[in-house]
Amino acid sequence: MRKNKQLSLRDYFPGNDIIPVNLSIECAGKLIGISRSSVYPLIEAGELESIHLRGRHLVPTDSVVAFLGRVSS
């Protein structure tokens, strides 16, 4: 992504009409380009948000997009 471009969710989900609000740990890792096990340290460090819902950890999509915006700058 270009430095000065304002990132949007559509940049990460091209061609999809529906953008998920939350992602599984596995999906968040794939979107970032890292393994599932590498997502947990990012959550622990506060780099990614996480919600615990019915025994599952989910990562808000906007948290992943914000993270990608920070690391691509």
Buried (B, 14 or more C-beta within 10 A) or exposed (E): EEEEEEBEBEEBBEEEEEEEEBBBBEBBBBBBEEEEEEBBEBBEEEBBBBEEEEEEBBBBBEBBBBBBBEEEE
